[in-house]
Amino acid sequence: MKYTVRSLGDRIFCAEFDNEFDLAMTFWRCQEFYESPNLSFRGKRFTLVDYMKWYSEAHGSGSFTHPSDWGGFNIPSRVITACFRKGIPDPSKYDRAMRNIYRACKDRSPLFYLIGALRGQGKVVAHEIAHAYWSLNS
């Protein structure tokens, strides 16, 4: 898995990935912990298999299409902190990547906003930055 993390300004960081699968699988848990429409996941501890089952029935006509359904992600650091504090029952290499990204950003700023996108997707990054600005500068 290849990704880079760069600062986009005051307390905003972007993790850019080479492919949509690695991007989505790195962000999915914290993003669903933050904003899932399913209250069984939002703010809760949950497994990938449980999430995949629900998502494939709710959105994918029986297939897990999440990695190809989303092109960008945005999460405040407080949400990532809370997600990791709840604990991850089935950690994967993607959860470890998110933890490494989180630590790299936290070393530079205790409170921050993390966005994720495919490398070279400037319009997606611009959209996700708007979420960051709204959150950080309300």
The first five atom37 places (N, CA, C, CB, O) and aatype in JSON, in Angstrom:
{
  "aatype": [12, 11, 18, 16, 19, 1, 15, 10, 7, 3, 1, 9, 13, 4, 0, 6, 13, 3, 2, 6, 13, 3, 10, 0, 12, 16, 13, 17, 1, 4, 5, 6, 13, 18, 6, 15, 14, 2, 10, 15, 13, 1, 7, 11, 1, 13, 16, 10, 19, 3, 18, 12, 11, 17, 18, 15, 6, 0, 8, 7, 15, 7, 15, 13, 16, 8, 14, 15, 3, 17, 7, 7, 13, 2, 9, 14, 15, 1, 19, 9, 16, 0, 4, 13, 1, 11, 7, 9, 14, 3, 14, 15, 11, 18, 3, 1, 0, 12, 1, 2, 9, 18, 1, 0, 4, 11, 3, 1, 15, 14, 10, 13, 18, 10, 9, 7, 0, 10, 1, 7, 5, 7, 11, 19, 19, 0, 8, 6, 9, 0, 8, 0, 18, 17, 15, 10, 2, 15],
  "atom_mask": [
    [1, 1, 1, 1, 1],
    [1, 1, 1, 1, 1],
    [1, 1, 1, 1, 1],
    [1, 1, 1, 1, 1],
    [1, 1, 1, 1, 1],
    [1, 1, 1, 1, 1],
    [1, 1, 1, 1, 1],
    [1, 1, 1, 1, 1],
    [1, 1, 1, 0, 1],
    [1, 1, 1, 1, 1],
    [1, 1, 1, 1, 1],
    [1, 1, 1, 1, 1],
    [1, 1, 1, 1, 1],
    [1, 1, 1, 1, 1],
    [1, 1, 1, 1, 1],
    [1, 1, 1, 1, 1],
    [1, 1, 1, 1, 1],
    [1, 1, 1, 1, 1],
    [1, 1, 1, 1, 1],
    [1, 1, 1, 1, 1],
    [1, 1, 1, 1, 1],
    [1, 1, 1, 1, 1],
    [1, 1, 1, 1, 1],
    [1, 1, 1, 1, 1],
    [1, 1, 1, 1, 1],
    [1, 1, 1, 1, 1],
    [1, 1, 1, 1, 1],
    [1, 1, 1, 1, 1],
    [1, 1, 1, 1, 1],
    [1, 1, 1, 1, 1],
    [1, 1, 1, 1, 1],
    [1, 1, 1, 1, 1],
    [1, 1, 1, 1, 1],
    [1, 1, 1, 1, 1],
    [1, 1, 1, 1, 1],
    [1, 1, 1, 1, 1],
    [1, 1, 1, 1, 1],
    [1, 1, 1, 1, 1],
    [1, 1, 1, 1, 1],
    [1, 1, 1, 1, 1],
    [1, 1, 1, 1, 1],
    [1, 1, 1, 1, 1],
    [1, 1, 1, 0, 1],
    [1, 1, 1, 1, 1],
    [1, 1, 1, 1, 1],
    [1, 1, 1, 1, 1],
    [1, 1, 1, 1, 1],
    [1, 1, 1, 1, 1],
    [1, 1, 1, 1, 1],
    [1, 1, 1, 1, 1],
    [1, 1, 1, 1, 1],
    [1, 1, 1, 1, 1],
    [1, 1, 1, 1, 1],
    [1, 1, 1, 1, 1],
    [1, 1, 1, 1, 1],
    [1, 1, 1, 1, 1],
    [1, 1, 1, 1, 1],
    [1, 1, 1, 1, 1],
    [1, 1, 1, 1, 1],
    [1, 1, 1, 0, 1],
    [1, 1, 1, 1, 1],
    [1, 1, 1, 0, 1],
    [1, 1, 1, 1, 1],
    [1, 1, 1, 1, 1],
    [1, 1, 1, 1, 1],
    [1, 1, 1, 1, 1],
    [1, 1, 1, 1, 1],
    [1, 1, 1, 1, 1],
    [1, 1, 1, 1, 1],
    [1, 1, 1, 1, 1],
    [1, 1, 1, 0, 1],
    [1, 1, 1, 0, 1],
    [1, 1, 1, 1, 1],
    [1, 1, 1, 1, 1],
    [1, 1, 1, 1, 1],
    [1, 1, 1, 1, 1],
    [1, 1, 1, 1, 1],
    [1, 1, 1, 1, 1],
    [1, 1, 1, 1, 1],
    [1, 1, 1, 1, 1],
    [1, 1, 1, 1, 1],
    [1, 1, 1, 1, 1],
    [1, 1, 1, 1, 1],
    [1, 1, 1, 1, 1],
    [1, 1, 1, 1, 1],
    [1, 1, 1, 1, 1],
    [1, 1, 1, 0, 1],
    [1, 1, 1, 1, 1],
    [1, 1, 1, 1, 1],
    [1, 1, 1, 1, 1],
    [1, 1, 1, 1, 1],
    [1, 1, 1, 1, 1],
    [1, 1, 1, 1, 1],
    [1, 1, 1, 1, 1],
    [1, 1, 1, 1, 1],
    [1, 1, 1, 1, 1],
    [1, 1, 1, 1, 1],
    [1, 1, 1, 1, 1],
    [1, 1, 1, 1, 1],
    [1, 1, 1, 1, 1],
    [1, 1, 1, 1, 1],
    [1, 1, 1, 1, 1],
    [1, 1, 1, 1, 1],
    [1, 1, 1, 1, 1],
    [1, 1, 1, 1, 1],
    [1, 1, 1, 1, 1],
    [1, 1, 1, 1, 1],
    [1, 1, 1, 1, 1],
    [1, 1, 1, 1, 1],
    [1, 1, 1, 1, 1],
    [1, 1, 1, 1, 1],
    [1, 1, 1, 1, 1],
    [1, 1, 1, 1, 1],
    [1, 1, 1, 1, 1],
    [1, 1, 1, 1, 1],
    [1, 1, 1, 0, 1],
    [1, 1, 1, 1, 1],
    [1, 1, 1, 1, 1],
    [1, 1, 1, 1, 1],
    [1, 1, 1, 0, 1],
    [1, 1, 1, 1, 1],
    [1, 1, 1, 0, 1],
    [1, 1, 1, 1, 1],
    [1, 1, 1, 1, 1],
    [1, 1, 1, 1, 1],
    [1, 1, 1, 1, 1],
    [1, 1, 1, 1, 1],
    [1, 1, 1, 1, 1],
    [1, 1, 1, 1, 1],
    [1, 1, 1, 1, 1],
    [1, 1, 1, 1, 1],
    [1, 1, 1, 1, 1],
    [1, 1, 1, 1, 1],
    [1, 1, 1, 1, 1],
    [1, 1, 1, 1, 1],
    [1, 1, 1, 1, 1],
    [1, 1, 1, 1, 1],
    [1, 1, 1, 1, 1]
  ],
  "atom_positions": [
    [[0.85, -1.17, 0.0], [0.0, 0.0, 0.0], [0.9, 1.23, 0.0], [-0.97, 0.0, 1.22], [1.82, 1.34, 0.81]],
    [[0.62, 2.14, -0.91], [1.41, 3.37, -1.0], [0.52, 4.57, -0.72], [2.08, 3.5, -2.38], [-0.56, 4.71, -1.3]],
    [[1.0, 5.42, 0.18], [0.3, 6.68, 0.46], [1.32, 7.69, 0.96], [-0.83, 6.47, 1.51], [2.4, 7.34, 1.42]],
    [[0.95, 8.95, 0.85], [1.76, 10.03, 1.41], [0.83, 10.92, 2.22], [2.5, 10.84, 0.29], [-0.37, 11.02, 1.93]],
    [[1.4, 11.55, 3.23], [0.63, 12.47, 4.06], [1.3, 13.83, 3.94], [0.56, 11.99, 5.56], [2.51, 13.97, 4.14]],
    [[0.49, 14.83, 3.61], [1.05, 16.18, 3.51], [0.13, 17.18, 4.19], [1.27, 16.56, 2.03], [-1.08, 16.97, 4.32]],
    [[0.73, 18.27, 4.61], [-0.03, 19.35, 5.22], [-0.63, 20.21, 4.12], [0.87, 20.2, 6.16], [0.03, 20.51, 3.12]],
    [[-1.88, 20.59, 4.32], [-2.56, 21.48, 3.36], [-2.8, 22.85, 3.96], [-3.88, 20.86, 2.9], [-3.52, 23.67, 3.38]],
    [[-2.23, 23.1, 5.09], [-2.43, 24.37, 5.77], [-2.59, 24.15, 7.25], [0.0, 0.0, 0.0], [-2.29, 23.07, 7.77]],
    [[-3.05, 25.15, 7.92], [-3.19, 25.11, 9.36], [-4.1, 23.98, 9.83], [-3.72, 26.44, 9.87], [-5.32, 24.06, 9.68]],
    [[-3.53, 22.94, 10.37], [-4.22, 21.79, 10.99], [-5.01, 20.93, 10.02], [-5.14, 22.28, 12.05], [-5.88, 20.17, 10.44]],
    [[-4.72, 21.03, 8.74], [-5.38, 20.19, 7.74], [-4.32, 19.32, 7.06], [-6.16, 21.05, 6.69], [-3.33, 19.82, 6.54]],
    [[-4.57, 18.02, 7.08], [-3.65, 17.07, 6.46], [-4.4, 16.22, 5.45], [-2.98, 16.19, 7.52], [-5.59, 15.96, 5.59]],
    [[-3.67, 15.8, 4.42], [-4.25, 14.97, 3.38], [-3.41, 13.71, 3.21], [-4.35, 15.74, 2.04], [-2.2, 13.78, 3.0]],
    [[-4.08, 12.56, 3.31], [-3.44, 11.28, 2.99], [-3.87, 10.94, 1.57], [-3.84, 10.13, 4.02], [-5.05, 10.77, 1.29]],
    [[-2.89, 10.84, 0.68], [-3.16, 10.55, -0.73], [-2.69, 9.15, -1.06], [-2.47, 11.58, -1.64], [-1.57, 8.76, -0.73]],
    [[-3.56, 8.4, -1.71], [-3.31, 6.99, -2.02], [-3.21, 6.78, -3.52], [-4.41, 6.11, -1.44], [-3.71, 7.58, -4.31]],
    [[-2.55, 5.68, -3.9], [-2.4, 5.34, -5.3], [-3.59, 4.6, -5.88], [-1.17, 4.53, -5.48], [-3.76, 4.57, -7.1]],
    [[-4.43, 4.0, -5.03], [-5.6, 3.28, -5.54], [-6.78, 3.41, -4.59], [-5.27, 1.81, -5.77], [-6.61, 3.61, -3.39]],
    [[-7.97, 3.3, -5.15], [-9.19, 3.54, -4.37], [-9.45, 2.47, -3.32], [-10.39, 3.63, -5.3], [-10.05, 2.77, -2.29]],
    [[-9.01, 1.25, -3.54], [-9.23, 0.21, -2.54], [-8.48, 0.52, -1.25], [-8.79, -1.16, -3.09], [-9.07, 0.5, -0.17]],
    [[-7.19, 0.82, -1.37], [-6.4, 1.13, -0.17], [-6.92, 2.39, 0.52], [-4.91, 1.31, -0.54], [-6.98, 2.45, 1.75]],
    [[-7.29, 3.39, -0.26], [-7.86, 4.62, 0.31], [-9.1, 4.29, 1.12], [-8.2, 5.63, -0.81], [-9.18, 4.63, 2.3]],
    [[-10.07, 3.65, 0.5], [-11.35, 3.38, 1.18], [-11.18, 2.46, 2.38], [-12.33, 2.77, 0.2], [-11.81, 2.68, 3.41]],
    [[-10.35, 1.44, 2.27], [-10.2, 0.5, 3.36], [-9.42, 1.11, 4.53], [-9.51, -0.76, 2.87], [-9.58, 0.67, 5.67]],
    [[-8.59, 2.1, 4.27], [-7.88, 2.78, 5.35], [-8.82, 3.72, 6.1], [-6.67, 3.57, 4.79], [-8.72, 3.85, 7.32]],
    [[-9.72, 4.36, 5.4], [-10.6, 5.35, 6.02], [-11.94, 4.8, 6.51], [-10.85, 6.45, 5.05], [-12.58, 5.44, 7.35]],
    [[-12.39, 3.66, 6.02], [-13.76, 3.21, 6.24], [-14.16, 3.17, 7.7], [-13.95, 1.85, 5.64], [-15.24, 3.66, 8.06]],
    [[-13.33, 2.61, 8.57], [-13.75, 2.4, 9.95], [-13.97, 3.73, 10.68], [-12.71, 1.56, 10.7], [-15.01, 3.94, 11.3]],
    [[-12.99, 4.61, 10.6], [-13.13, 5.9, 11.28], [-14.23, 6.73, 10.65], [-11.81, 6.68, 11.24], [-14.95, 7.44, 11.36]],
    [[-14.38, 6.67, 9.33], [-15.43, 7.43, 8.66], [-16.81, 6.94, 9.07], [-15.27, 7.34, 7.14], [-17.7, 7.75, 9.32]],
    [[-17.01, 5.64, 9.13], [-18.31, 5.1, 9.54], [-18.56, 5.31, 11.03], [-18.4, 3.6, 9.2], [-19.71, 5.51, 11.44]],
    [[-17.52, 5.27, 11.84], [-17.64, 5.6, 13.25], [-18.15, 7.03, 13.39], [-16.27, 5.42, 13.99], [-18.92, 7.35, 14.3]],
    [[-17.71, 7.89, 12.49], [-18.07, 9.31, 12.5], [-19.47, 9.59, 11.96], [-17.06, 10.09, 11.7], [-20.25, 10.28, 12.61]],
    [[-19.79, 9.06, 10.77], [-20.98, 9.51, 10.07], [-21.89, 8.41, 9.53], [-20.58, 10.36, 8.96], [-22.77, 8.7, 8.71]],
    [[-21.72, 7.19, 9.95], [-22.53, 6.12, 9.36], [-24.02, 6.41, 9.5], [-22.2, 4.79, 10.02], [-24.48, 6.83, 10.56]],
    [[-24.78, 6.17, 8.43], [-26.23, 6.3, 8.55], [-26.83, 5.18, 9.4], [-26.87, 6.31, 7.17], [-27.98, 5.28, 9.85]],
    [[-26.07, 4.13, 9.62], [-26.53, 3.01, 10.44], [-26.05, 3.24, 11.87], [-25.99, 1.64, 9.88], [-24.85, 3.25, 12.14]],
    [[-26.98, 3.41, 12.78], [-26.64, 3.73, 14.17], [-25.98, 2.56, 14.9], [-27.88, 4.15, 14.92], [-25.49, 2.73, 16.02]],
    [[-25.96, 1.39, 14.29], [-25.23, 0.26, 14.87], [-23.72, 0.46, 14.74], [-25.64, -1.06, 14.17], [-22.94, -0.18, 15.44]],
    [[-23.31, 1.37, 13.85], [-21.89, 1.62, 13.62], [-21.43, 2.98, 14.12], [-21.58, 1.49, 12.16], [-20.32, 3.12, 14.63]],
    [[-22.29, 3.99, 13.97], [-21.88, 5.35, 14.35], [-21.58, 5.42, 15.84], [-22.98, 6.37, 13.98], [-22.43, 5.15, 16.69]],
    [[-20.32, 5.8, 16.15], [-19.89, 5.94, 17.53], [-19.68, 4.63, 18.27], [0.0, 0.0, 0.0], [-19.51, 4.61, 19.49]],
    [[-19.7, 3.52, 17.53], [-19.62, 2.2, 18.14], [-18.38, 1.44, 17.68], [-20.86, 1.39, 17.81], [-17.72, 1.82, 16.71]],
    [[-18.08, 0.39, 18.39], [-17.03, -0.57, 18.05], [-17.68, -1.63, 17.17], [-16.35, -1.21, 19.36], [-18.74, -2.14, 17.52]],
    [[-17.07, -1.98, 16.03], [-17.69, -2.95, 15.12], [-16.63, -3.62, 14.26], [-18.74, -2.28, 14.24], [-15.51, -3.13, 14.12]],
    [[-17.01, -4.75, 13.68], [-16.07, -5.51, 12.85], [-16.28, -5.2, 11.37], [-16.24, -7.02, 13.11], [-17.34, -4.73, 10.95]],
    [[-15.27, -5.48, 10.6], [-15.35, -5.31, 9.15], [-16.41, -6.23, 8.57], [-13.98, -5.59, 8.5], [-17.18, -5.82, 7.7]],
    [[-16.46, -7.47, 9.03], [-17.43, -8.42, 8.47], [-18.86, -7.95, 8.71], [-17.23, -9.82, 9.08], [-19.69, -8.03, 7.81]],
    [[-19.15, -7.45, 9.92], [-20.5, -6.94, 10.2], [-20.82, -5.74, 9.3], [-20.63, -6.54, 11.68], [-21.93, -5.63, 8.78]],
    [[-19.85, -4.86, 9.13], [-20.06, -3.7, 8.28], [-20.25, -4.11, 6.82], [-18.88, -2.72, 8.41], [-21.15, -3.61, 6.14]],
    [[-19.42, -5.01, 6.35], [-19.52, -5.46, 4.96], [-20.88, -6.09, 4.68], [-18.41, -6.47, 4.64], [-21.48, -5.85, 3.63]],
    [[-21.37, -6.88, 5.62], [-22.68, -7.52, 5.45], [-23.77, -6.46, 5.32], [-22.99, -8.46, 6.63], [-24.58, -6.5, 4.39]],
    [[-23.79, -5.52, 6.26], [-24.8, -4.46, 6.2], [-24.66, -3.64, 4.92], [-24.68, -3.55, 7.43], [-25.65, -3.42, 4.22]],
    [[-23.45, -3.19, 4.6], [-23.24, -2.32, 3.44], [-23.63, -3.02, 2.15], [-21.78, -1.86, 3.37], [-24.27, -2.42, 1.29]],
    [[-23.27, -4.28, 2.01], [-23.58, -5.0, 0.77], [-25.09, -5.16, 0.58], [-22.91, -6.38, 0.78], [-25.58, -5.17, -0.54]],
    [[-25.82, -5.28, 1.69], [-27.28, -5.38, 1.58], [-27.93, -4.02, 1.37], [-27.86, -6.04, 2.84], [-28.9, -3.9, 0.62]],
    [[-27.4, -2.99, 2.03], [-28.0, -1.66, 1.96], [-27.63, -0.89, 0.69], [-27.59, -0.86, 3.17], [-28.43, -0.09, 0.21]],
    [[-26.44, -1.13, 0.16], [-25.94, -0.29, -0.94], [-25.41, -1.05, -2.15], [-24.87, 0.58, -0.44], [-25.33, -0.48, -3.24]],
    [[-25.06, -2.3, -1.99], [-24.35, -2.97, -3.07], [-25.08, -4.11, -3.73], [0.0, 0.0, 0.0], [-24.45, -4.89, -4.45]],
    [[-26.38, -4.25, -3.51], [-27.14, -5.35, -4.12], [-26.49, -6.7, -3.84], [-27.27, -5.14, -5.62], [-26.48, -7.58, -4.69]],
    [[-25.96, -6.84, -2.63], [-25.33, -8.09, -2.23], [-23.83, -8.12, -2.37], [0.0, 0.0, 0.0], [-23.19, -9.08, -1.94]],
    [[-23.24, -7.1, -2.96], [-21.78, -7.02, -3.11], [-21.24, -5.87, -2.28], [-21.39, -6.85, -4.61], [-21.9, -4.85, -2.11]],
    [[-20.05, -6.04, -1.77], [-19.41, -4.98, -0.97], [-18.72, -4.0, -1.93], [-18.37, -5.58, 0.04], [-17.59, -4.23, -2.36]],
    [[-19.41, -2.92, -2.24], [-18.93, -1.95, -3.23], [-18.31, -0.7, -2.61], [-20.07, -1.54, -4.12], [-17.93, 0.22, -3.33]],
    [[-18.2, -0.67, -1.3], [-17.71, 0.53, -0.6], [-16.43, 1.1, -1.21], [-17.48, 0.21, 0.85], [-16.36, 2.31, -1.43]],
    [[-15.41, 0.27, -1.48], [-14.17, 0.85, -2.0], [-14.31, 1.59, -3.32], [-13.16, -0.21, -2.17], [-13.52, 2.49, -3.61]],
    [[-15.3, 1.25, -4.12], [-15.48, 1.97, -5.39], [-16.58, 3.02, -5.31], [-15.8, 0.99, -6.49], [-16.79, 3.76, -6.27]],
    [[-17.27, 3.09, -4.19], [-18.37, 4.05, -4.04], [-17.92, 5.42, -3.56], [-19.39, 3.5, -3.08], [-18.63, 6.41, -3.76]],
    [[-16.77, 5.51, -2.93], [-16.34, 6.75, -2.29], [-15.01, 7.21, -2.83], [-16.26, 6.57, -0.78], [-14.06, 6.43, -2.91]],
    [[-14.92, 8.48, -3.19], [-13.68, 9.02, -3.75], [-12.89, 9.89, -2.8], [0.0, 0.0, 0.0], [-11.74, 10.24, -3.08]],
    [[-13.5, 10.26, -1.68], [-12.81, 11.12, -0.73], [-13.4, 10.96, 0.66], [0.0, 0.0, 0.0], [-14.54, 10.53, 0.83]],
    [[-12.59, 11.3, 1.64], [-12.97, 11.13, 3.04], [-12.52, 12.35, 3.84], [-12.36, 9.84, 3.63], [-11.57, 13.04, 3.47]],
    [[-13.23, 12.6, 4.95], [-12.84, 13.71, 5.82], [-13.24, 13.37, 7.25], [-13.49, 15.04, 5.37], [-14.38, 12.98, 7.51]],
    [[-12.3, 13.53, 8.18], [-12.54, 13.14, 9.57], [-11.78, 14.08, 10.51], [-12.1, 11.67, 9.81], [-10.59, 14.31, 10.33]],
    [[-12.47, 14.63, 11.51], [-11.77, 15.41, 12.54], [-10.94, 14.48, 13.42], [-12.77, 16.22, 13.4], [-11.32, 13.33, 13.65]],
    [[-9.82, 14.96, 13.91], [-8.94, 14.13, 14.72], [-9.63, 13.61, 15.97], [-7.71, 14.91, 15.11], [-9.34, 12.49, 16.41]],
    [[-10.55, 14.39, 16.56], [-11.24, 13.94, 17.77], [-12.02, 12.66, 17.51], [-12.18, 15.03, 18.29], [-12.18, 11.83, 18.41]],
    [[-12.52, 12.48, 16.29], [-13.27, 11.27, 15.93], [-12.33, 10.08, 15.81], [-14.04, 11.49, 14.61], [-12.65, 8.98, 16.26]],
    [[-11.17, 10.29, 15.21], [-10.2, 9.21, 15.08], [-9.76, 8.77, 16.47], [-8.97, 9.66, 14.23], [-9.67, 7.58, 16.75]],
    [[-9.49, 9.74, 17.35], [-9.12, 9.43, 18.72], [-10.19, 8.58, 19.38], [-8.88, 10.72, 19.53], [-9.89, 7.55, 19.99]],
    [[-11.44, 8.99, 19.28], [-12.55, 8.26, 19.9], [-12.69, 6.86, 19.33], [-13.86, 9.04, 19.73], [-12.94, 5.91, 20.07]],
    [[-12.54, 6.73, 18.02], [-12.65, 5.42, 17.38], [-11.59, 4.47, 17.92], [-12.53, 5.56, 15.86], [-11.9, 3.33, 18.27]],
    [[-10.36, 4.92, 17.98], [-9.29, 4.06, 18.48], [-9.44, 3.78, 19.97], [-7.94, 4.7, 18.21], [-9.07, 2.69, 20.42]],
    [[-9.96, 4.71, 20.73], [-10.19, 4.48, 22.17], [-11.24, 3.41, 22.42], [-10.61, 5.78, 22.86], [-11.15, 2.65, 23.38]],
    [[-12.24, 3.34, 21.54], [-13.28, 2.3, 21.68], [-12.68, 0.91, 21.47], [-14.42, 2.53, 20.66], [-13.17, -0.08, 22.01]],
    [[-11.6, 0.86, 20.69], [-10.96, -0.41, 20.4], [-11.41, -0.98, 19.07], [0.0, 0.0, 0.0], [-12.53, -0.76, 18.63]],
    [[-10.52, -1.71, 18.46], [-10.79, -2.32, 17.16], [-10.75, -3.84, 17.35], [-9.76, -1.84, 16.05], [-9.68, -4.39, 17.61]],
    [[-11.89, -4.5, 17.22], [-11.94, -5.93, 17.51], [-11.23, -6.81, 16.47], [-13.36, -6.35, 17.61], [-10.88, -7.95, 16.77]],
    [[-11.02, -6.3, 15.28], [-10.44, -7.09, 14.19], [-9.42, -6.24, 13.4], [-11.55, -7.62, 13.24], [-9.62, -5.99, 12.21]],
    [[-8.35, -5.81, 14.05], [-7.42, -4.9, 13.37], [-6.82, -5.5, 12.1], [-6.3, -4.5, 14.32], [-6.52, -6.7, 12.03]],
    [[-6.66, -4.64, 11.11], [-6.07, -5.05, 9.83], [-4.9, -4.13, 9.5], [-7.13, -5.02, 8.69], [-4.6, -3.19, 10.24]],
    [[-4.26, -4.4, 8.38], [-3.17, -3.53, 7.95], [-3.7, -2.13, 7.65], [-2.46, -4.12, 6.7], [-2.95, -1.16, 7.75]],
    [[-4.97, -2.02, 7.28], [-5.56, -0.7, 7.0], [-5.78, 0.09, 8.28], [-6.88, -0.87, 6.24], [-5.6, 1.31, 8.3]],
    [[-6.17, -0.59, 9.34], [-6.3, 0.09, 10.63], [-4.92, 0.54, 11.13], [-6.98, -0.85, 11.68], [-4.78, 1.62, 11.7]],
    [[-3.92, -0.29, 10.9], [-2.55, 0.1, 11.29], [-2.07, 1.29, 10.47], [-1.58, -1.09, 11.12], [-1.4, 2.18, 11.0]],
    [[-2.41, 1.32, 9.18], [-2.05, 2.47, 8.34], [-2.73, 3.73, 8.86], [-2.44, 2.22, 6.86], [-2.1, 4.79, 8.94]],
    [[-4.02, 3.64, 9.21], [-4.73, 4.81, 9.74], [-4.09, 5.27, 11.04], [-6.22, 4.5, 9.96], [-3.94, 6.47, 11.27]],
    [[-3.71, 4.33, 11.9], [-3.07, 4.71, 13.15], [-1.74, 5.42, 12.88], [-2.83, 3.47, 14.03], [-1.41, 6.4, 13.55]],
    [[-0.98, 4.95, 11.91], [0.28, 5.6, 11.55], [0.06, 6.99, 10.98], [1.05, 4.75, 10.54], [0.79, 7.93, 11.3]],
    [[-0.95, 7.13, 10.13], [-1.29, 8.45, 9.56], [-1.7, 9.39, 10.69], [-2.43, 8.32, 8.5], [-1.25, 10.53, 10.76]],
    [[-2.57, 8.9, 11.56], [-3.05, 9.68, 12.71], [-1.87, 10.17, 13.57], [-4.02, 8.83, 13.57], [-1.8, 11.35, 13.92]],
    [[-0.97, 9.26, 13.9], [0.19, 9.64, 14.72], [1.07, 10.68, 14.04], [1.01, 8.41, 15.06], [1.55, 11.61, 14.68]],
    [[1.28, 10.52, 12.74], [2.11, 11.47, 12.0], [1.5, 12.87, 12.03], [2.3, 11.02, 10.55], [2.21, 13.86, 12.18]],
    [[0.19, 12.94, 11.9], [-0.49, 14.24, 11.94], [-0.5, 14.8, 13.36], [-1.94, 14.11, 11.41], [-0.27, 15.99, 13.56]],
    [[-0.77, 13.96, 14.33], [-0.87, 14.39, 15.73], [0.48, 14.91, 16.23], [-1.36, 13.22, 16.63], [0.52, 15.8, 17.08]],
    [[1.57, 14.36, 15.72], [2.91, 14.86, 16.08], [3.09, 16.31, 15.64], [4.01, 13.98, 15.45], [3.88, 17.05, 16.23]],
    [[2.36, 16.73, 14.62], [2.48, 18.08, 14.09], [1.43, 19.04, 14.63], [2.4, 18.05, 12.6], [1.65, 20.26, 14.65]],
    [[0.28, 18.5, 15.08], [-0.79, 19.33, 15.61], [-1.7, 18.45, 16.46], [-1.59, 20.03, 14.47], [-2.19, 17.43, 15.97]],
    [[-1.95, 18.81, 17.71], [-2.79, 17.95, 18.56], [-4.24, 17.85, 18.09], [-2.77, 18.47, 19.96], [-4.87, 16.8, 18.25]],
    [[-4.78, 18.9, 17.51], [-6.12, 18.88, 16.93], [-5.98, 19.19, 15.44], [-7.08, 19.9, 17.63], [-5.37, 20.18, 15.06]],
    [[-6.56, 18.33, 14.62], [-6.39, 18.51, 13.18], [-7.57, 17.89, 12.46], [-5.07, 17.89, 12.69], [-8.45, 17.27, 13.07]],
    [[-7.58, 18.07, 11.16], [-8.6, 17.48, 10.3], [-7.87, 16.68, 9.23], [-9.53, 18.58, 9.66], [-6.93, 17.17, 8.6]],
    [[-8.31, 15.44, 9.04], [-7.67, 14.56, 8.07], [-8.6, 14.31, 6.9], [-7.26, 13.22, 8.72], [-9.77, 13.95, 7.08]],
    [[-8.08, 14.51, 5.71], [-8.83, 14.16, 4.51], [-8.07, 13.07, 3.77], [-9.07, 15.41, 3.6], [-6.85, 12.93, 3.93]],
    [[-8.79, 12.32, 2.98], [-8.17, 11.26, 2.19], [-8.68, 11.32, 0.77], [0.0, 0.0, 0.0], [-9.86, 11.58, 0.53]],
    [[-7.79, 11.1, -0.18], [-8.16, 11.15, -1.6], [-7.14, 10.35, -2.41], [-8.23, 12.63, -2.11], [-6.07, 10.0, -1.92]],
    [[-7.5, 10.09, -3.64], [-6.55, 9.5, -4.57], [-5.57, 10.56, -5.02], [-7.28, 8.87, -5.8], [-5.93, 11.73, -5.15]],
    [[-4.36, 10.17, -5.24], [-3.35, 11.09, -5.74], [-3.81, 11.71, -7.06], [-2.0, 10.37, -5.91], [-4.27, 11.01, -7.96]],
    [[-3.67, 13.03, -7.16], [-4.02, 13.73, -8.38], [-5.49, 14.11, -8.51], [0.0, 0.0, 0.0], [-5.91, 14.6, -9.56]],
    [[-6.26, 13.91, -7.47], [-7.7, 14.23, -7.51], [-7.95, 15.58, -6.85], [-8.53, 13.13, -6.82], [-8.55, 15.65, -5.77]],
    [[-7.51, 16.65, -7.49], [-7.6, 17.99, -6.94], [-9.01, 18.44, -6.59], [0.0, 0.0, 0.0], [-9.2, 19.12, -5.59]],
    [[-9.99, 18.09, -7.41], [-11.37, 18.49, -7.13], [-11.91, 17.8, -5.88], [-12.28, 18.18, -8.33], [-12.63, 18.41, -5.09]],
    [[-11.55, 16.55, -5.7], [-11.96, 15.82, -4.49], [-11.31, 16.45, -3.27], [-11.6, 14.31, -4.59], [-11.97, 16.67, -2.26]],
    [[-10.02, 16.73, -3.36], [-9.3, 17.36, -2.25], [-9.93, 18.7, -1.91], [-7.8, 17.54, -2.6], [-10.12, 19.01, -0.73]],
    [[-10.26, 19.5, -2.91], [-10.89, 20.8, -2.66], [-12.22, 20.64, -1.95], [-11.09, 21.56, -3.98], [-12.53, 21.41, -1.04]],
    [[-13.0, 19.66, -2.34], [-14.29, 19.41, -1.69], [-14.08, 19.01, -0.22], [-15.06, 18.3, -2.43], [-14.77, 19.52, 0.66]],
    [[-13.14, 18.12, 0.02], [-12.89, 17.65, 1.39], [-12.29, 18.77, 2.26], [-11.94, 16.44, 1.36], [-12.56, 18.83, 3.46]],
    [[-11.51, 19.65, 1.66], [-10.97, 20.8, 2.41], [-12.11, 21.69, 2.89], [-9.98, 21.61, 1.52], [-12.02, 22.26, 3.98]],
    [[-13.16, 21.81, 2.11], [-14.3, 22.62, 2.54], [-14.89, 22.08, 3.85], [-15.39, 22.66, 1.44], [-15.27, 22.84, 4.73]],
    [[-14.96, 20.75, 3.96], [-15.42, 20.15, 5.23], [-14.47, 20.52, 6.38], [-15.52, 18.6, 5.09], [-14.9, 20.84, 7.48]],
    [[-13.19, 20.47, 6.1], [-12.2, 20.79, 7.13], [-12.33, 22.23, 7.59], [-10.78, 20.54, 6.61], [-12.32, 22.51, 8.79]],
    [[-12.44, 23.15, 6.64], [-12.59, 24.57, 7.01], [-13.83, 24.81, 7.85], [-12.64, 25.44, 5.76], [-13.8, 25.55, 8.84]],
    [[-14.92, 24.17, 7.45], [-16.18, 24.35, 8.19], [-16.01, 23.83, 9.62], [-17.34, 23.61, 7.48], [-16.48, 24.46, 10.57]],
    [[-15.35, 22.7, 9.77], [-15.17, 22.1, 11.1], [-14.2, 22.89, 11.97], [-14.69, 20.67, 10.96], [-14.44, 23.11, 13.16]],
    [[-13.1, 23.32, 11.37], [-12.05, 23.98, 12.15], [-12.31, 25.45, 12.4], [-10.74, 23.83, 11.45], [-11.79, 26.02, 13.36]],
    [[-13.11, 26.09, 11.54], [-13.32, 27.53, 11.63], [-14.8, 27.89, 11.64], [-12.63, 28.23, 10.47], [-15.24, 28.76, 10.88]],
    [[-15.56, 27.23, 12.48], [-17.01, 27.49, 12.48], [-17.34, 28.88, 12.94], [-17.72, 26.48, 13.35], [-18.51, 29.26, 12.99]]
  ]
}
